[in-house]
Amino acid sequence: MNSSPIIPARLSMTQVLVCGAMIVTLSMGIRHGFGLWLQPITMDRGWTREHFSFALAVQNLTWGVAGLFAGMLADRFGAYRVLLGCGLTYAVGLALMALAPSPFAFTASAGVLLGIAQAGTTYAVIYGVIGRNIDASKRSWAMGVAAAAGSFGQFLMVPVENALIGGLGWQGALFALAAFALLILPLARGLREPDLEGGSTRPQQSIAAALREAFAYPSFQLLMAGYFVCGFQVVFIGVHMPSYLRDHGLTPSVATTALALIGLFNVFGTYAAGVLGQHWPKKYLLSGIYILRSVAIVVFLIVPLTPWSVYIFSAVMGLLWLSTVPPTNAVVAQIFGVQYLSMLAGFVFLSHQIGSFLGVWLGGKLYDATGSYDVVWWLAVALGVFAALINLPVREAAIRRDAVPAPA
């Protein structure tokens, strides 16, 4: 009956990491292969690349917007209910994506429904559970483990998805993925947090106060700006690189191998970022990742395009692919604490998804207008330099709330 500030019993670290990693493996692994459907769907339906690109752009934007509400609900009531609802939505969205008869219906399923599903089954929600249940001394490492799981999902699922398309056709492959998505539902039970189910024993800060505090803090704004660039780069490459390689005469197997290599090396990159984030200033880690991405793209564009140049580029980009995720989220937790970590991470991720929207949509739009992806490639380079600079002034120290009553 003692109401001292003792934290109630938490989930075990092993349970959180195993269930969280498997959920992220499924949710991120499925979505990473969507670029493989661009040509089969557009050719079969008679749509343009912009139609397909716009649907995935809407998916990324919906993911970002829905992530705000998924984060709020997960912070208030726990991740379990959010994961159940969004896991089911994932399966339904994939099935309807296979049946969509028009670009509008395709955007509603592949764009809106899958965007909502991904908001509640990926990093923001899972990282909230990690933040609440794993000690700060291991938090960055644990986030690296979860991010590495998402990377392993890409490595594992992209070849599986390519094989499903070849064996079942593009529609049958989507139905098979819908069945995979349903596995999220039993895994969600492992992340059920009884302490949050009643919404009691919460610290005093309200949601409105937390948002005012975060958006008034310059470092939060800088993190959002940097994450915008991350979204632009990775989603443009992930969706459009398979078609870029085909346009230059390389076989579909090269594109499949490239995406798988990104996923494989991303396992090491994200895990390393989580480990390094425990020991190095995270802002320098983020700046280094962004500038190295720009260098890798420049080299890729100026050397002769061969299968081996693609594989080397994919391996390098894989090391840098989602390695921004652990340090970015760890900085948010470090500055603001973990009470509203999922919600605040959701706002940062919204910026990421706005960048994703522009990256995937401009890729299709400018390709249809110019017949080339060159403009978007070089825009990705310039944005990488911008992100490297914008992260340098970030302050990682915990915010001092006792000195901030006045701004309200």
C-alpha positions in Angstrom: 0.0 0.0 0.0 3.0 2.2 -0.1 2.7 5.0 -2.7 6.4 5.8 -2.9 8.0 6.4 -6.3 9.0 2.8 -6.7 8.4 1.7 -10.3 6.1 -1.3 -10.5 7.3 -4.6 -11.9 8.4 -4.3 -15.5 8.6 -6.7 -18.3 11.9 -8.6 -18.6 14.4 -7.3 -21.0 14.6 -10.6 -22.8 10.8 -10.7 -23.3 10.7 -7.1 -24.5 13.6 -7.5 -27.0 12.4 -10.9 -28.4 8.8 -9.9 -28.9 9.6 -6.4 -30.0 12.3 -7.5 -32.4 10.1 -10.1 -34.0 7.3 -7.6 -34.5 9.6 -5.1 -36.1 11.1 -7.9 -38.2 7.7 -8.6 -39.7 6.4 -5.1 -40.0 9.5 -3.6 -41.5 10.5 -6.7 -43.4 7.2 -6.7 -45.3 7.3 -3.0 -46.2 10.9 -3.0 -47.3 10.1 -5.1 -50.4 7.3 -3.0 -51.8 9.6 -1.7 -54.5 9.5 -5.2 -56.0 5.8 -4.7 -56.8 6.2 -1.4 -58.8 6.7 -2.9 -62.2 4.4 -6.0 -61.9 1.5 -3.8 -60.6 1.9 -0.9 -63.0 2.4 -3.2 -66.0 -0.6 -5.4 -65.1 -2.9 -2.6 -64.2 -1.7 -0.2 -66.9 -0.9 2.5 -64.3 2.0 4.9 -64.4 4.9 4.8 -61.9 3.6 8.0 -60.4 0.4 6.2 -59.5 2.3 3.6 -57.6 4.7 6.1 -56.1 1.9 8.4 -54.9 0.3 5.5 -53.1 3.5 4.7 -51.2 4.1 8.4 -50.6 0.6 8.5 -49.0 1.6 5.4 -47.0 4.6 7.1 -45.6 2.8 10.3 -44.8 -0.1 8.5 -43.2 2.4 6.4 -41.2 3.8 9.6 -39.8 0.5 11.3 -39.0 -1.1 8.1 -37.5 2.1 7.6 -35.6 1.3 10.6 -33.4 -1.9 9.0 -32.2 -0.5 5.5 -32.0 2.3 7.0 -29.8 -0.2 8.8 -27.6 -2.3 5.7 -27.1 0.7 3.5 -26.4 2.1 5.9 -23.9 -1.3 6.2 -22.1 -2.6 2.6 -22.3 0.4 0.5 -23.3 1.5 -0.9 -26.6 -0.5 -4.1 -26.5 -3.9 -2.7 -27.7 -2.2 -0.6 -30.4 -0.3 -3.6 -31.7 -3.4 -5.7 -31.9 -5.4 -3.1 -33.8 -2.6 -2.2 -36.2 -1.5 -5.8 -36.8 -5.0 -6.7 -38.0 -5.1 -3.5 -40.1 -1.8 -4.6 -41.7 -3.3 -7.9 -42.9 -6.5 -6.3 -44.2 -4.5 -3.5 -46.0 -2.3 -6.1 -47.8 -5.3 -8.1 -48.9 -7.1 -5.0 -50.2 -3.9 -3.9 -51.9 -4.0 -7.1 -54.0 -7.6 -6.5 -55.0 -7.5 -2.7 -55.7 -9.0 -2.1 -59.2 -8.0 1.6 -59.5 -5.2 3.9 -58.4 -7.6 5.5 -55.9 -8.4 2.2 -54.3 -4.8 1.2 -54.4 -3.9 4.5 -52.5 -6.6 3.8 -50.0 -5.2 0.3 -49.2 -1.5 0.5 -49.8 -1.4 4.2 -48.7 -3.9 4.8 -45.9 -4.5 1.4 -44.3 -0.9 0.2 -44.5 0.3 3.6 -43.3 -1.9 3.3 -40.2 -0.8 -0.3 -39.7 2.9 0.6 -39.8 2.4 3.5 -37.4 1.3 1.0 -34.6 3.7 -1.9 -35.3 7.1 -0.3 -35.8 9.7 1.7 -34.0 7.8 4.5 -32.1 5.6 2.1 -30.3 8.2 -0.6 -29.7 10.7 2.0 -28.5 8.2 3.3 -26.0 8.1 -0.2 -24.4 11.9 -0.4 -24.4 12.2 3.0 -22.8 9.7 2.1 -20.0 11.1 -1.3 -19.3 14.9 -1.2 -19.9 17.3 0.8 -17.8 18.8 3.9 -19.4 22.3 2.4 -19.2 21.2 -0.2 -21.8 18.6 1.8 -23.6 20.6 2.9 -26.7 21.9 -0.7 -27.1 18.4 -2.1 -26.8 17.1 0.3 -29.4 19.9 -0.8 -31.7 18.9 -4.4 -31.2 15.3 -3.6 -32.2 16.5 -1.6 -35.2 18.8 -4.4 -36.2 15.7 -6.7 -36.1 14.0 -4.5 -38.6 17.1 -4.7 -40.8 17.2 -8.5 -40.5 13.5 -8.4 -41.6 14.5 -6.7 -44.8 17.3 -9.2 -45.5 15.0 -12.1 -44.7 11.7 -10.9 -46.3 12.9 -9.3 -49.6 14.1 -12.6 -51.1 11.0 -14.3 -49.7 8.8 -11.6 -51.3 10.6 -11.9 -54.6 10.1 -15.7 -54.5 6.4 -15.3 -53.6 5.9 -13.0 -56.6 7.6 -15.5 -58.9 5.6 -18.4 -57.5 2.2 -17.0 -56.7 2.0 -13.9 -58.8 2.0 -10.4 -57.4 -1.6 -10.7 -56.0 -1.0 -14.1 -54.4 2.2 -12.8 -52.9 0.3 -10.0 -51.1 -2.2 -12.5 -49.7 0.6 -14.5 -48.3 2.1 -11.4 -46.7 -1.3 -10.7 -45.1 -1.0 -14.1 -43.4 2.5 -13.2 -42.2 1.2 -9.9 -40.8 -1.3 -11.7 -38.5 1.6 -13.2 -36.6 2.0 -9.8 -35.0 -1.1 -10.4 -32.9 0.2 -13.3 -30.7 3.6 -11.6 -30.4 1.9 -8.4 -29.0 0.9 -10.3 -25.9 4.6 -10.4 -24.9 4.6 -6.5 -24.8 1.5 -6.2 -22.6 2.2 -3.8 -19.7 -0.3 -4.2 -16.9 0.9 -1.1 -15.2 -0.5 1.1 -18.1 -3.8 -0.7 -18.6 -5.6 1.4 -16.0 -3.8 4.6 -16.9 -3.0 5.3 -13.3 0.1 6.2 -11.4 1.3 8.5 -14.1 3.7 11.4 -13.6 2.1 14.9 -13.6 3.1 16.3 -16.9 0.2 16.5 -19.3 0.4 15.7 -23.1 -0.1 19.4 -23.9 2.7 20.4 -21.6 5.0 17.8 -23.0 4.3 19.0 -26.5 4.9 22.7 -25.6 8.1 21.8 -23.9 9.4 19.7 -26.8 8.5 22.1 -29.6 10.0 25.0 -27.7 13.3 23.2 -27.4 15.7 23.9 -30.4 17.4 20.5 -30.3 14.0 18.8 -30.8 13.5 20.9 -33.9 16.9 20.1 -35.2 16.4 16.3 -34.7 13.1 16.6 -36.7 14.9 18.4 -39.5 17.6 15.8 -39.7 15.1 12.9 -39.6 13.3 14.5 -42.6 16.4 13.9 -44.7 16.7 10.3 -43.5 13.2 9.6 -44.7 13.8 11.2 -48.1 16.9 9.2 -48.8 16.0 5.7 -47.7 12.5 5.6 -49.1 13.5 7.0 -52.4 16.3 4.4 -52.7 14.2 1.6 -51.3 11.3 2.1 -53.7 13.0 3.4 -56.9 16.4 1.7 -57.0 15.0 -1.6 -58.4 13.5 0.3 -61.3 16.6 2.5 -61.7 18.7 -0.6 -62.1 16.3 -2.2 -64.6 16.3 1.0 -66.6 20.1 0.7 -66.9 19.9 -2.9 -68.2 20.5 -4.8 -65.0 18.5 -7.9 -64.2 15.8 -8.0 -61.5 18.0 -10.4 -59.5 20.5 -7.6 -59.1 17.8 -5.4 -57.6 16.7 -8.2 -55.3 20.2 -8.9 -54.1 20.8 -5.1 -53.6 17.8 -4.7 -51.3 18.8 -7.9 -49.4 22.3 -6.6 -49.0 21.0 -3.3 -47.6 19.0 -5.3 -45.1 21.9 -7.6 -44.2 24.4 -4.8 -43.6 21.8 -2.7 -41.9 21.7 -5.4 -39.2 25.3 -4.6 -38.3 24.9 -0.8 -38.9 21.9 -0.3 -36.6 23.3 -2.6 -33.9 26.7 -0.7 -34.0 24.8 2.6 -33.9 23.0 1.5 -30.7 26.3 0.3 -29.1 28.2 3.5 -30.1 25.4 5.6 -28.9 26.1 4.4 -25.3 29.6 5.7 -25.5 29.8 8.6 -28.1 27.9 11.9 -28.4 24.9 10.9 -30.5 24.8 14.1 -32.4 28.3 13.4 -33.9 27.2 9.9 -34.7 24.2 11.2 -36.6 26.2 13.8 -38.5 28.7 11.2 -39.5 26.0 8.9 -40.8 24.4 11.6 -42.9 27.6 12.8 -44.5 28.7 9.3 -45.3 25.4 8.6 -47.1 26.0 11.6 -49.3 29.6 10.4 -50.1 28.3 6.9 -50.9 25.6 8.2 -53.3 28.1 10.5 -55.1 30.6 7.6 -55.6 27.7 5.3 -56.8 26.6 7.9 -59.4 30.1 8.6 -60.9 31.5 5.1 -61.2 30.4 2.7 -64.0 27.1 0.9 -63.1 27.8 -2.8 -62.8 26.3 -5.5 -60.5 29.4 -5.2 -58.3 29.1 -1.5 -58.0 25.5 -1.9 -57.0 26.4 -4.6 -54.4 29.1 -2.4 -52.8 26.9 0.6 -52.7 24.1 -1.5 -51.1 26.5 -2.8 -48.5 27.7 0.7 -47.6 24.2 2.1 -47.6 23.1 -0.8 -45.5 25.5 0.1 -42.8 24.0 3.6 -42.8 20.4 2.7 -43.6 18.5 2.8 -40.3 21.5 3.5 -38.1 20.0 6.9 -37.5 17.0 5.3 -35.6 18.7 4.2 -32.3 20.6 7.5 -31.7 17.7 9.7 -32.7 15.2 8.0 -30.4 17.8 7.7 -27.6 18.4 11.4 -27.7 14.7 12.1 -27.4 14.5 9.8 -24.4 17.7 11.3 -22.9 16.3 14.9 -23.2 12.7 14.4 -22.3 12.5 11.1 -20.4 10.3 8.1 -21.2 6.8 9.1 -20.1 5.9 10.4 -23.6 8.6 8.7 -25.6 6.3 7.0 -28.1 4.4 10.3 -28.7 7.5 12.5 -29.1 9.3 9.9 -31.2 6.1 9.9 -33.3 6.4 13.6 -34.0 10.1 13.2 -35.0 9.1 10.3 -37.1 6.3 12.4 -38.8 9.1 14.7 -40.1 10.9 11.5 -41.3 7.7 10.5 -43.2 7.2 13.9 -44.8 10.7 13.4 -46.2 9.7 9.9 -47.2 6.6 11.2 -49.0 8.7 13.7 -51.0 11.4 11.2 -51.7 9.1 8.5 -53.1 6.7 10.8 -54.9 9.3 13.1 -56.4 11.1 9.9 -57.6 8.1 8.9 -59.7 7.1 12.4 -60.6 10.4 13.6 -61.9 11.1 10.2 -63.6 7.8 10.6 -65.6 8.7 14.2 -66.4 12.4 13.7 -67.4 12.8 10.0 -68.0 15.6 9.9 -65.3 16.1 9.7 -61.6 19.3 11.9 -61.7 17.7 15.1 -60.2 16.4 13.2 -57.1 19.7 11.4 -56.6 21.6 14.7 -56.4 18.9 16.2 -54.2 19.5 13.3 -51.8 23.2 14.2 -51.7 22.6 17.8 -50.9 20.1 17.0 -48.2 22.6 14.6 -46.6 25.1 17.4 -46.2 22.4 19.6 -44.7 21.4 16.9 -42.2 25.0 16.4 -41.2 25.3 20.1 -40.3 21.9 20.5 -38.7 22.7 17.7 -36.1 25.9 19.3 -34.8 24.2 21.9 -32.5 21.9 19.3 -30.8 22.1 19.4 -27.0 21.8 15.9 -25.5 21.5 16.8 -21.8 18.3 16.1 -20.0 16.0 19.1 -20.0 15.7 21.0 -16.6 12.0 21.2 -16.0 12.3 23.1 -12.8 13.5 26.0 -14.8 10.7 26.0 -17.4 7.4 26.9 -15.6 7.2 30.3 -17.3 6.8 29.5 -21.0 3.3 27.9 -20.5 
